[in-house]
Amino acid sequence: NSGNHQSLFNEYLRKINGELAYVQLELRACRNQYDGHVHYGVVNNVSDESSKLGTKYSVPQIAFYKGIIEAIVQDAAAQGFISTIDALNIRLENQFLAGTESQSQRGHIPAAFRNFSMSQKERTLEELARDRWLSLTDGKIGLGVRSFLDLRSWFRSNEVPACEVCNEAAVKAELCKNEGCNVRMHMYCLRMKFSKSKAEKVCPGCGTRWHYNIAKVEAVDEEEDASLPPESQQPREPSTRKRPRTRAAIDSDTVEPESSQSTRLTRRSVRLKSSG
């Protein structure tokens, strides 16, 4: 019985995490939002999400990574990727300024940021893709599995819009056709919600007809159709959805996501506000 197997698995997972909690680690599940497949990994519950790269990557490389992540999650169309060209054109100076509050510091951008060359960016992209922090496919940069695992709390604190079905950050998602509605759903969540013949194929937020094409939804292995373990699910929030806000904070040792003013997100425009 698959239900019994899932319950037994969840119980094992709870026991494992009970032990890992003593060393402030967690065995966590996530879905790769590009294909719907479930992945498991051990994450550190102590360090802030971006500083986990700090043991291997330099401060400019981490700033570059953060700039890419911010550009991807701010995409109003929720495509879940940016082009390699757009990624290479990200200015590290902007990342430094966004994380600097002192006017005196703002006037002095470190040489490591100013001199971070195009070839260094290309090598960093290759490293981040190899380490699965990013994915690189046909000239498009998306999030890697490790980012989906490790950045969950960062997604929430930066108000990345959530999927209406699973309440996880909807980085790669389908949007309601109603321009005034902010509902978005992952492709695999759409499959689960609308695959039943009697399911009403309308937006759960505004009631607009949802043009669901089952052939367009990526196939998900049968064993992965089940819900993620309880530890991986987030509680449902009220139906009001928040717009994303992002701000990079960078010092000499680490990178720490910070809160900033709410950023207004519409289909036609995305503006990033950084406190200065």
MARFI-114309 format. One line per field, with one value per residue (C-alpha): x, y, z; residue number from 1. Coordinates in nm, 2 decimals, m for minus. Layout:
! MARFI-114309
x	X, ... .
y	Y, ... .
z	Z, ... .
num	NUM, ... .
***
This chain:
! MARFI-114309
x	0.00, 0.16, m0.01, 0.14, 0.48, 0.46, 0.36, 0.65, 0.89, 0.77, 0.82, 1.18, 1.24, 1.11, 1.34, 1.64, 1.56, 1.52, 1.88, 2.01, 1.85, 2.13, 2.38, 2.14, 2.10, 1.79, 1.72, 1.48, 1.27, 1.21, 1.07, 1.28, 1.03, 1.14, 1.05, 0.86, 1.10, 1.15, 1.50, 1.64, 1.93, 2.08, 2.08, 2.23, 1.98, 2.23, 2.39, 2.19, 2.12, 2.36, 2.66, 2.65, 2.84, 3.11, 3.33, 3.41, 3.31, 3.46, 3.25, 3.22, 3.11, 2.84, 2.73, 2.71, 2.50, 2.27, 2.22, 2.12, 1.88, 1.71, 1.68, 1.51, 1.26, 1.17, 1.06, 0.69, 0.62, 0.75, 0.95, 1.21, 1.51, 1.71, 1.93, 2.30, 2.36, 2.14, 2.33, 2.67, 2.55, 2.46, 2.66, 2.83, 2.86, 2.48, 2.49, 2.75, 2.55, 2.23, 2.39, 2.57, 2.40, 2.69, 2.73, 3.11, 3.12, 2.89, 3.16, 3.42, 3.34, 3.60, 3.83, 3.73, 3.38, 3.49, 3.74, 3.53, 3.57, 3.34, 3.56, 3.53, 3.16, 3.15, 3.37, 3.15, 2.84, 3.00, 3.10, 2.75, 2.59, 2.83, 2.76, 2.39, 2.32, 2.22, 2.10, 2.23, 2.03, 2.04, 2.16, 1.92, 2.01, 1.77, 1.78, 1.96, 1.83, 2.05, 1.90, 1.55, 1.66, 1.85, 1.67, 1.32, 1.34, 1.50, 1.21, 0.96, 1.15, 1.18, 0.81, 0.85, 0.49, 0.37, 0.20, m0.17, m0.17, 0.14, 0.23, 0.60, 0.77, 0.65, 0.97, 0.87, 0.49, 0.18, 0.00, m0.37, m0.47, m0.65, m0.40, m0.54, m0.49, m0.17, m0.24, 0.03, 0.07, 0.35, 0.30, 0.30, 0.05, m0.17, m0.15, m0.26, m0.53, m0.69, m0.62, m0.95, m1.22, m1.47, m1.22, m1.34, m1.06, m1.09, m0.85, m0.90, m0.85, m1.07, m1.27, m1.12, m1.12, m0.78, m0.67, m0.52, m0.34, m0.24, 0.01, 0.20, 0.24, 0.57, 0.52, 0.61, 0.69, 0.40, 0.58, 0.66, 0.29, 0.24, 0.27, 0.61, 0.67, 0.52, 0.85, 0.88, 0.54, 0.46, 0.14, m0.12, m0.15, m0.44, m0.53, m0.37, m0.05, 0.27, 0.50, 0.87, 1.12, 1.49, 1.80, 2.16, 2.37, 2.74, 3.03, 3.39, 3.30, 2.95, 2.63, 2.31, 1.96, 1.79, 1.44, 1.37, 1.06, 0.79, 0.85, 0.55, 0.52, 0.28, 0.28, 0.41, 0.67, 0.90, 1.07, 1.34, 1.35, 1.66, 1.68, 1.97 .
y	0.00, 0.32, 0.52, 0.30, 0.32, 0.70, 0.71, 0.48, 0.69, 1.01, 0.85, 0.76, 1.11, 1.26, 1.04, 1.12, 1.50, 1.46, 1.34, 1.59, 1.87, 1.83, 1.94, 2.20, 2.01, 1.90, 1.63, 1.82, 1.75, 1.99, 1.97, 2.08, 2.33, 2.27, 1.90, 1.83, 1.57, 1.54, 1.57, 1.52, 1.69, 1.79, 2.16, 2.37, 2.55, 2.78, 2.98, 3.22, 3.08, 3.26, 3.23, 2.86, 2.93, 3.12, 2.82, 2.77, 3.09, 3.44, 3.74, 3.87, 3.53, 3.52, 3.86, 3.75, 3.45, 3.67, 3.90, 3.61, 3.47, 3.81, 3.86, 3.52, 3.56, 3.91, 3.80, 3.90, 3.62, 3.35, 3.19, 3.07, 3.17, 3.45, 3.44, 3.38, 3.72, 3.89, 3.70, 3.81, 4.17, 4.18, 4.45, 4.35, 4.72, 4.73, 4.43, 4.61, 4.93, 4.75, 4.60, 4.91, 5.16, 5.39, 5.68, 5.67, 5.30, 5.37, 5.59, 5.31, 5.00, 4.73, 4.65, 4.29, 4.40, 4.65, 4.42, 4.10, 4.02, 3.86, 3.55, 3.53, 3.55, 3.27, 3.05, 3.12, 3.03, 2.70, 2.63, 2.72, 2.49, 2.21, 2.24, 2.25, 2.60, 2.70, 2.51, 2.59, 2.48, 2.61, 2.95, 2.99, 3.02, 2.88, 2.77, 2.45, 2.18, 2.31, 2.66, 2.51, 2.32, 2.59, 2.91, 2.83, 3.08, 3.34, 3.30, 3.37, 3.66, 3.82, 3.76, 3.56, 3.49, 3.14, 2.87, 2.87, 2.49, 2.40, 2.74, 2.70, 2.98, 2.98, 3.06, 2.86, 2.88, 2.94, 3.27, 3.35, 3.51, 3.79, 4.08, 4.20, 3.86, 3.74, 3.37, 3.14, 2.77, 2.53, 2.31, 1.99, 2.15, 2.24, 1.88, 1.76, 2.02, 1.99, 1.64, 1.50, 1.50, 1.69, 1.94, 2.30, 2.45, 2.81, 3.03, 2.97, 3.34, 3.52, 3.25, 3.33, 3.02, 2.86, 2.73, 2.40, 2.20, 1.86, 1.80, 2.11, 2.00, 1.81, 1.45, 1.36, 1.01, 0.84, 0.79, 1.16, 1.27, 1.23, 1.53, 1.61, 1.49, 1.71, 1.86, 2.00, 2.16, 2.51, 2.62, 2.78, 3.15, 3.38, 3.42, 3.76, 3.72, 3.93, 4.08, 3.99, 4.21, 4.15, 4.32, 4.20, 4.26, 4.19, 4.24, 4.11, 3.76, 3.66, 3.74, 3.77, 3.83, 4.13, 4.27, 4.58, 4.78, 4.59, 4.57, 4.62, 4.34, 4.35, 4.17, 4.48, 4.61, 4.50, 4.76, 4.68, 4.92, 4.93, 5.14, 5.38 .
z	0.00, m0.12, 0.16, 0.43, 0.27, 0.26, 0.63, 0.72, 0.52, 0.68, 1.02, 0.94, 0.81, 1.14, 1.34, 1.13, 1.16, 1.53, 1.55, 1.30, 1.50, 1.76, 1.51, 1.35, 1.03, 0.85, 0.58, 0.36, 0.05, m0.24, m0.59, m0.89, m1.03, m1.39, m1.40, m1.07, m0.95, m0.57, m0.43, m0.08, 0.07, 0.41, 0.48, 0.75, 0.97, 1.12, 0.85, 0.64, 0.30, 0.08, 0.32, 0.26, m0.06, 0.14, 0.22, m0.15, m0.34, m0.31, m0.20, m0.56, m0.68, m0.41, m0.50, m0.87, m0.76, m0.56, m0.85, m1.07, m0.81, m0.76, m1.14, m1.17, m0.89, m0.99, m1.34, m1.35, m1.61, m1.36, m1.64, m1.38, m1.58, m1.74, m2.04, m2.01, m2.16, m1.90, m1.63, m1.76, m1.77, m1.40, m1.24, m0.91, m0.82, m0.78, m0.54, m0.33, m0.32, m0.23, 0.07, 0.19, 0.42, 0.50, 0.26, 0.30, 0.21, m0.10, m0.24, m0.23, m0.43, m0.37, m0.65, m0.64, m0.75, m1.01, m1.16, m1.18, m1.54, m1.80, m1.80, m1.42, m1.45, m1.71, m1.49, m1.19, m1.39, m1.48, m1.12, m0.98, m1.24, m1.17, m0.79, m0.87, m0.73, m1.08, m1.39, m1.73, m2.03, m2.39, m2.29, m2.01, m1.64, m1.38, m1.02, m0.93, m0.69, m0.41, m0.44, m0.41, m0.10, 0.07, m0.01, 0.12, 0.41, 0.18, m0.07, 0.22, 0.37, 0.03, m0.04, m0.36, m0.47, m0.36, m0.55, m0.48, m0.44, m0.24, m0.10, m0.19, m0.38, m0.74, m0.92, m1.23, m1.27, m1.47, m1.42, m1.41, m1.74, m1.55, m1.54, m1.21, m1.03, m0.88, m0.86, m0.99, m0.98, m1.05, m1.36, m1.15, m0.91, m1.20, m1.31, m0.97, m0.94, m1.28, m1.40, m1.26, m1.52, m1.29, m1.16, m1.24, m1.45, m1.31, m1.12, m0.75, m0.68, m0.93, m1.10, m1.45, m1.68, m1.67, m2.01, m1.89, m2.15, m2.01, m2.29, m2.18, m1.82, m1.77, m1.67, m1.31, m1.20, m1.04, m0.71, m0.69, m0.74, m0.36, m0.14, 0.01, 0.36, 0.63, 0.72, 0.37, 0.36, 0.46, 0.63, 0.41, 0.45, 0.38, 0.01, m0.02, m0.20, m0.15, m0.40, m0.40, m0.24, m0.26, m0.13, m0.12, 0.18, 0.14, 0.38, 0.38, 0.51, 0.41, 0.23, 0.43, 0.28, 0.43, 0.43, 0.24, 0.13, m0.05, m0.42, m0.64, m0.90, m1.20, m1.53, m1.70, m1.46, m1.18, m0.98, m0.72, m0.42, m0.22, 0.09, 0.07 .
num	1, 2, 3, 4, 5, 6, 7, 8, 9, 10, 11, 12, 13, 14, 15, 16, 17, 18, 19, 20, 21, 22, 23, 24, 25, 26, 27, 28, 29, 30, 31, 32, 33, 34, 35, 36, 37, 38, 39, 40, 41, 42, 43, 44, 45, 46, 47, 48, 49, 50, 51, 52, 53, 54, 55, 56, 57, 58, 59, 60, 61, 62, 63, 64, 65, 66, 67, 68, 69, 70, 71, 72, 73, 74, 75, 76, 77, 78, 79, 80, 81, 82, 83, 84, 85, 86, 87, 88, 89, 90, 91, 92, 93, 94, 95, 96, 97, 98, 99, 100, 101, 102, 103, 104, 105, 106, 107, 108, 109, 110, 111, 112, 113, 114, 115, 116, 117, 118, 119, 120, 121, 122, 123, 124, 125, 126, 127, 128, 129, 130, 131, 132, 133, 134, 135, 136, 137, 138, 139, 140, 141, 142, 143, 144, 145, 146, 147, 148, 149, 150, 151, 152, 153, 154, 155, 156, 157, 158, 159, 160, 161, 162, 163, 164, 165, 166, 167, 168, 169, 170, 171, 172, 173, 174, 175, 176, 177, 178, 179, 180, 181, 182, 183, 184, 185, 186, 187, 188, 189, 190, 191, 192, 193, 194, 195, 196, 197, 198, 199, 200, 201, 202, 203, 204, 205, 206, 207, 208, 209, 210, 211, 212, 213, 214, 215, 216, 217, 218, 219, 220, 221, 222, 223, 224, 225, 226, 227, 228, 229, 230, 231, 232, 233, 234, 235, 236, 237, 238, 239, 240, 241, 242, 243, 244, 245, 246, 247, 248, 249, 250, 251, 252, 253, 254, 255, 256, 257, 258, 259, 260, 261, 262, 263, 264, 265, 266, 267, 268, 269, 270, 271, 272, 273, 274, 275, 276 .
***
